[in-house]
């Protein structure tokens, strides 16, 4: 097991306690922080969108015209293939 000197452990624990004390205001609302005594730090950590609740973005696609557009596209493909080679062989028909 690692054996760290007592002064290093004490420094780490004191630093950790200070960091926790400075982070505590972030867990309370602004109105609650205003009621605290003056010796308690009031500034909170400015949280980004992901930690502050984020934003909800809803994207929708207009699917009403998709089927009709796909049918038009397929009919154009069939028309161009029929113009290129009007003879249809049974072996060439496939389902996608």
N, C-alpha and C positions, 0 to 999 in steps of 0.2 A: 504494500500500500504506500501511496505517496505521503511523505511527511513534509508538510509545509511549515515554515517558521510561524510562530504565534503572531508576530507583527503583520505578516502577509494575510493571514486569515482575518485578523481584526480589521485591517484596512479594507478587505473585500466586504466584510459584513457592514462596516460603517458606510461604505459607498453604496451598497445595496439598500440600506435603510434610508439614505438620503434620496436615492432615486425613487423608491416607493413613496416616500413622503411628497416628492414633487409630482408624482403621477396621480395621487389620490384625488385632487380637484377635478380631474378629467372624468371621474365616475359620477359626478353630481351635476345638477342643472345650474344654470347661471343664477337663478333666484336663490337657490340654496347656498351657493358660494358667497353671495353678497351678505348673508346673515352671519357668516363666520367671523371670528375675532381677527383683528388686523395682523397678528403674527403668523397666521396660517397662509401659505401662498395661495393666491386666487387665480392666477392665469392657468388655463387648461391647455392641454395639447390639442393643436388644431388637427382634427382627424380628416383624412381624405374621404372621398366619396364611398370607397369600399368599406371603410370602418364606421363611417357616420350613418350608414343606412343605405348608401348608394342611391341610384336612381333606377327607376323601372321604365324600360323602353319597350313598347309593344309595336312590332312590325307586322303588318298584314299585307298579304298579296291579293290582288283582285283576280280571283279565279273564274269569274263569270264568263269572260271572253276567251279563256285559254283553250277550251275544247273546240270552239269554232275556229280559232286561229290555227290550231293543230290540224283540223280537217282540211282547211284551205291549203296549208303547207303540204300535206300529204297528197292532195289532189293535184297540186302543181308538180310534185315529184313524179306522180304516176303519169301525168300528161307529158312531161319531158321525156320520160323513159319510153313511153309509147311512140313518141315522135322519133326517137333515136332508133328504136328497134320494135316495130309494130307486132312482130310475131311473138306470141307468148307460148313458151314451152312449159309443160306441166312440171318438169323437174326444177324449174327456176322459182316456183312459188314457195315462199317460206313465211313463217310467222315470227314476228319480233316480240 
